[in-house]
Amino acid sequence: MDKFLKLIEQILLAQSDANIAFDDLCGLLDRLGFEKRIRGSHHIFRKAGIEERINLQRDGSKAKRYQVKQVRNLLIKYKLTELP
């Protein structure tokens, strides 16, 4: 199974939001076609056709729990659970 498919599954299960690696989450959004802009410690992702912007920050090597939840809500709302 593809690394990013496993990550999508892990995010959708919502059982380990605190254990999602920051770099993996950024890589997933890149793979889903989001444009990334970095301003200081903020990694801002946006995509045409998607109203919300995702702003990620590191918490050590992990993504912040509430930001993983935001990505989950985005995956569900826009049905982004399949990789290109």
Secondary structure, DSSP 8 states (H G I E B T S, - for coil): --HHHHHHHHHHHTS-GGG-BHHHHHHHHHHTT-EEEEETTEEEEE-TT----EEE-EETTEE-HHHHHHHHHHHHHTT--S--
